[in-house]
């Protein structure tokens, strides 16, 4: 059956191509719909007015009449659609009017006839479609509003193909999901039928990559089913050139030699201060890299106390990485030598390639690298840090605080912001990697490596684009169950306008596609640079929650309200406090305080009240996460609060009771030191903000859900 349907569609698409067209007519669209079981109304193609009258009479009720012309894609714009036509006289009049309007709209368009279509019953108008996204390839879309979809912008996306469960999830992913369930006396739509339309469209575009766009618009959803009033299918003008790909094992082998090298060559090494080749050599030596460091410079015998080589081919033994610190115009020739030497990785620091319009120069180095099997990092980067190897292969400030966070950036400036943040917050890193132009190595290579790296527990990535969105999603899906992946995607507002043949097609490249598909992959998306860095810093510190119940304990009612808002904004659940727990909290708070959630102990309470309520929150197994709101008073000074909180959390941790605890501290500057004290002891704390501690808790929850770890694991 599947072979029959693909054969039918294949024959049709080949015929459309042979005729020099990229857009299918409505009758051709119905052939595709019927082959894939996509529900469309009954219809016939009338070549003349008498056929139109006969077909309309056969349907036995009001009909929709539409112009059929390969040259007219937007039939409504051409005055080529009339709805609710009934009776022979009206059908004749509508036929003549539609044809006349079409000829006025485009005198050169070939008119094949008028489509006579059953009039669908009233229902909820939605759109189901598929588009070829420039990053993710075939993407299926669902949204509310039919022809108004671009105005309403209530659309959700998934990688195609989707299964039945993913299709159903799309119905709940739009803002107006409640409308589909029935509101204000309106009945719910047939969700299964609507999900099936989504699934079948997604399978169609997965089976036929040459289909660029599919629009079912509008789809009329009712309690009895979901039928597409119109189907539009558009073929791609051309297919993209296939991208070279590597197996998972190939990626891990080359990445292992890049991140854990035994020998590094610096091409363009120098004794002259102020040169990049000098800085790279200095950082490698001063950083304590235990492997061999080989300077390469044809005009020197000795560089920084080490024997220099005229060419990398003269270097004895195996070399894992060649770091380039020479002008762009010399890179291709030196890369040839790297290839002949059998070095698997080239780190290209020089700029002057595609980022400055030198696309041919970049294409040349890519071709050289592919010929020899050399993987390229860059060009146009600051280098990279692999701290557990004491490797600082960069011309920037060294950093050697070992930790569990891997950070990557496409931009050198962002890379240095990462470095400064790490230093200020004393964040230990497993690696910091610049990606630059991403001529070869990109985020999915790094995700594959860091997903397996035992030193890395959290991965945070700044990116401006993805070369291969599907490869990234595949790598993320492998990695997320083991450790969080945080992404800062720049250019959220730069969705470029493009000419499109359908409403769905106009959505290609939209940032909402990134948003939905990154979420589908389990990635935590950061709204800004500080968010990305704070998530990366906090997620390894916070334990995995064992359930959804969040309780706020605060010394200030105002903070409690703001913390409650932040909990709701992050999609977290404020626990409904049961009567026995409410009574237990009331034992420790003054009569003018407030139990419930938030638990308001008021600001004038001594340290013992904070300690008792925090103990109760950790002790009760029904509570899964604590949010603490502290207000600076002389009765309970900031460091007293910090020390007692850290001590109690540590005590419960030793007893095997481990819950995420975050804190918001309001007060004078002493709260900053108190926050540092807490953070270093596993309580994620921030001064002067109620939003940030809850945001990082929300990020931890999002990862736990995506990884299937909520309620289990650590």
C-alpha positions, -999 to 999 in steps of 0.1 A, spaced: 0 0 0 28 24 10 46 15 -22 15 21 -43 9 55 -29 45 67 -33 45 54 -69 13 74 -77 27 106 -62 61 100 -78 45 97 -112 25 129 -107 55 149 -94 76 138 -123 49 149 -147 47 183 -130 84 187 -133 84 177 -169 59 204 -177 82 230 -162 61 238 -132 68 238 -95 32 243 -82 6 216 -84 -30 225 -95 -59 218 -71 -69 186 -89 -32 174 -88 -32 183 -51 -62 161 -46 -44 132 -62 -16 136 -36 -41 140 -8 -60 108 -17 -28 88 -20 -18 98 16 -53 96 31 -54 134 37 -90 143 41 -103 167 15 -139 174 3 -154 158 -28 -146 178 -59 -146 177 -97 -129 198 -124 -153 214 -147 -139 223 -181 -170 243 -191 -200 259 -176 -224 229 -183 -200 205 -166 -199 229 -136 -237 228 -134 -238 190 -136 -211 185 -109 -227 210 -86 -261 192 -89 -244 159 -82 -231 173 -48 -267 182 -40 -261 214 -20 -240 246 -18 -206 243 -34 -173 262 -35 -160 271 -70 -123 278 -76 -103 287 -106 -78 260 -117 -47 275 -133 -10 265 -130 -1 302 -131 -24 314 -104 -13 302 -69 -33 326 -48 -68 321 -61 -85 344 -37 -63 373 -47 -73 367 -83 -110 368 -75 -110 331 -84 -130 317 -55 -168 319 -48 -183 302 -17 -218 289 -12 -230 287 -48 -263 268 -52 -286 264 -82 -279 261 -119 -282 299 -126 -259 309 -98 -233 282 -108 -233 296 -144 -229 331 -132 -201 322 -108 -183 302 -135 -182 331 -159 -172 356 -132 -144 334 -119 -129 329 -154 -132 366 -162 -115 376 -130 -87 352 -136 -81 366 -171 -81 401 -158 -56 391 -130 -32 373 -155 -41 374 -191 -13 349 -199 -23 323 -174 -35 290 -187 -70 282 -174 -77 245 -170 -113 249 -157 -131 256 -125 -130 232 -95 -164 224 -80 -160 214 -44 -184 203 -16 -190 231 9 -177 221 42 -197 226 74 -188 254 98 -160 246 122 -128 258 137 -104 270 110 -68 258 115 -38 254 92 -17 222 87 13 225 66 49 216 60 79 237 49 115 233 41 132 252 69 167 265 60 181 251 92 160 220 101 149 208 67 114 193 65 92 208 93 55 203 99 34 232 112 1 235 129 -17 267 138 -49 285 145 -66 309 121 -65 294 86 -56 323 62 -50 345 93 -22 323 106 5 349 97 -14 376 116 -22 355 147 12 339 148 -2 310 169 18 282 152 39 253 165 65 232 146 80 198 147 106 180 126 90 158 100 79 131 101 60 130 134 43 100 150 8 101 164 18 112 198 40 141 185 11 151 163 -13 152 192 12 172 213 11 199 186 -26 205 193 -16 214 229 14 235 220 -4 265 205 -16 294 228 -52 288 219 -52 251 226 -83 254 248 -104 264 218 -98 230 203 -111 214 235 -143 234 234 -150 267 250 -181 289 256 -205 262 246 -187 252 215 -180 215 211 -145 200 211 -130 191 177 -120 156 167 -84 157 180 -75 123 165 -86 133 130 -68 166 132 -36 149 145 -39 124 116 -39 153 91 -7 166 107 10 131 107 1 123 71 14 157 58 46 151 77 50 117 61 44 130 27 72 156 28 95 131 45 89 107 16 94 133 -11 123 157 -2 116 177 -35 83 190 -20 92 224 -6 58 234 8 25 219 16 -5 239 28 -38 225 40 -55 258 45 -79 261 60 -86 228 76 -121 228 90 -121 210 123 -154 198 138 -165 171 163 -169 147 134 -135 152 117 -110 175 101 -111 182 64 -88 204 43 -108 229 23 -77 235 1 -44 217 -5 -14 235 -20 18 216 -29 49 234 -42 81 218 -54 116 231 -47 134 249 -74 165 228 -66 179 205 -40 207 216 -17 241 200 -22 246 171 3 267 179 33 296 157 42 287 138 74 307 118 99 297 88 120 294 91 157 326 70 161 345 91 136 335 123 155 345 109 189 379 97 175 389 131 161 374 150 190 393 129 215 426 139 198 415 175 196 404 178 233 430 154 248 460 158 226 495 144 232 512 168 208 504 202 194 521 221 166 518 259 164 521 270 128 532 306 129 548 304 163 568 335 172 592 350 197 578 385 190 555 399 217 522 412 202 519 384 176 492 358 179 518 330 174 537 343 205 506 344 226 495 309 217 529 295 225 531 314 258 496 301 268 505 265 260 537 266 279 526 287 309 493 267 311 513 236 319 503 214 290 522 182 296 523 171 259 547 181 232 546 216 219 562 221 185 567 256 171 566 258 133 582 289 116 605 287 85 625 317 97 635 305 132 655 277 148 643 282 183 611 298 197 605 304 234 631 278 243 618 251 220 632 237 187 614 253 158 607 235 125 606 249 90 575 229 81 550 209 101 561 179 80 595 181 97 580 176 132 590 142 146 563 117 157 525 120 157 508 154 161 472 156 172 464 192 166 479 220 145 471 255 157 473 281 129 485 316 137 493 328 102 476 352 78 446 337 59 463 337 25 489 312 37 465 288 54 457 266 24 493 258 16 501 251 53 470 229 56 483 208 27 513 201 48 492 193 78 472 168 57 504 152 44 517 149 79 484 130 89 474 155 116 437 150 123 427 185 136 435 220 125 425 250 148 423 280 125 426 312 145 431 336 115 403 358 102 398 369 66 376 341 53 339 339 47 331 365 74 348 391 53 333 379 20 363 356 11 340 326 5 363 311 -22 392 311 2 372 294 28 359 268 3 395 261 -7 406 252 28 375 231 33 384 212 1 420 207 12 408 194 46 383 170 31 409 156 8 432 147 37 405 139 63 415 169 85 388 183 108 388 221 109 379 242 140 372 278 128 385 298 110 381 332 127 383 320 163 401 328 196 412 292 199 401 268 227 406 257 263 406 221 275 412 227 311 415 191 323 444 187 299 460 220 310 456 231 274 452 268 266 454 270 228 443 306 225 458 341 221 434 354 248 435 355 286 444 320 300 419 303 323 426 271 342 398 266 368 388 230 362 351 222 365 321 205 349 308 231 325 316 231 288 310 265 270 311 272 233 306 304 213 304 313 177 317 348 185 351 358 200 336 386 219 310 363 235 338 339 242 356 365 262 324 374 281 322 337 290 357 339 302 351 369 324 320 355 338 337 322 347 365 341 365 342 364 384 319 336 395 347 311 400 329 288 376 350 257 369 350 247 332 358 215 314 363 234 281 357 267 263 357 264 225 354 290 198 336 280 166 338 311 144 328 304 108 321 267 114 337 257 81 337 221 94 334 213 132 302 227 147 279 223 176 268 188 168 304 176 168 310 193 202 277 180 216 287 144 206 320 148 224 308 166 255 279 142 259 305 114 265 331 135 283 332 124 320 345 159 330 315 177 315 281 178 334 265 207 316 270 222 281 261 258 272 263 270 236 261 305 220 252 302 183 241 325 156 230 297 133 231 259 128 246 245 97 227 213 101 197 216 124 188 179 122 223 167 131 222 191 161 189 177 172 201 141 169 232 150 190 211 168 215 187 139 219 216 116 226 231 141 252 201 155 270 192 123 289 227 124 304 233 161 310 217 195 303 222 214 271 217 252 272 215 272 240 216 309 234 204 315 199 213 350 186 192 367 160 157 360 174 142 390 157 160 385 123 136 361 106 141 372 71 112 381 48 110 358 18 87 352 -11 66 321 -4 40 302 -23 19 294 8 11 306 43 32 278 58 61 287 35 62 322 48 71 308 82 103 291 71 133 304 90 110 319 117 126 320 152 95 301 164 108 271 144 140 272 164 121 276 196 98 246 191 124 222 177 150 230 203 123 223 229 114 191 211 151 181 214 151 188 251 174 218 249 170 246 274 169 279 254 183 309 272 168 343 264 201 362 269 238 358 275 235 362 313 208 336 314 229 311 294 259 316 317 238 315 349 220 283 338 254 268 330 267 277 364 237 266 383 225 234 367 254 213 379 250 226 414 213 220 417 202 184 424 175 169 402 140 174 417 120 143 427 86 158 420 67 190 411 58 205 445 76 238 451 73 256 484 84 292 491 96 302 525 101 339 529 108 366 554 90 393 534 55 392 520 65 414 490 93 390 480 68 361 484 45 376 459 73 382 433 87 347 439 52 332 434 50 351 401 84 338 390 73 302 399 42 305 377 62 322 349 86 292 348 58 267 346 65 254 381 39 242 406 33 259 438 24 231 462 -11 232 477 -2 228 514 -22 201 531 -37 208 565 -12 188 585 18 205 569 1 239 573 -3 233 610 33 222 612 46 254 596 23 275 619 41 260 649 72 280 640 58 313 627 43 342 646 5 347 646 8 377 622 28 355 597 11 335 571 13 298 563 0 284 530 24 289 501 44 311 503 51 305 539 57 340 553 76 339 585 79 378 585 111 398 587 116 402 624 121 365 632 153 351 647 176 326 629 158 297 647 126 304 628 144 303 594 161 271 605 130 254 618 109 261 586 138 252 563 142 219 582 105 212 579 106 219 541 135 195 536 121 169 560 86 165 544 88 141 514 58 158 498 79 189 492 103 186 462 120 220 460 125 250 482 126 287 472 139 309 500 132 346 503 155 364 528 151 400 540 181 416 556 176 424 593 198 429 623 179 401 640 191 376 614 221 391 595 229 379 560 258 356 569 239 341 598 211 332 574 236 319 548 256 298 573 225 282 589 209 275 555 241 259 542 245 239 574 210 225 574 211 216 536 244 198 542 231 179 571 201 166 551 223 158 522 244 136 545 212 119 555 204 112 518 177 139 515 187 159 485 164 186 471 170 217 450 172 248 472 174 283 457 174 316 475 167 353 468 185 377 492 173 413 496 193 437 517 225 458 519 258 448 502 264 421 528 239 399 510 264 395 482 289 377 504 261 356 518 251 346 483 286 335 475 288 315 507 255 297 498 264 291 462 297 274 471 278 250 493 251 239 469 224 265 475 219 286 443 215 321 457 213 356 441 212 391 456 187 418 446 165 396 424 135 373 429 134 362 393 169 347 387 169 320 414 135 307 402 146 310 366 175 286 372 152 263 391 128 264 362 157 255 338 166 225 360 130 213 360 128 217 322 159 196 318 146 170 343 114 166 323 131 164 289 156 139 303 128 117 319 145 123 352 118 141 372 111 120 402 142 99 397 180 101 391 204 126 405 
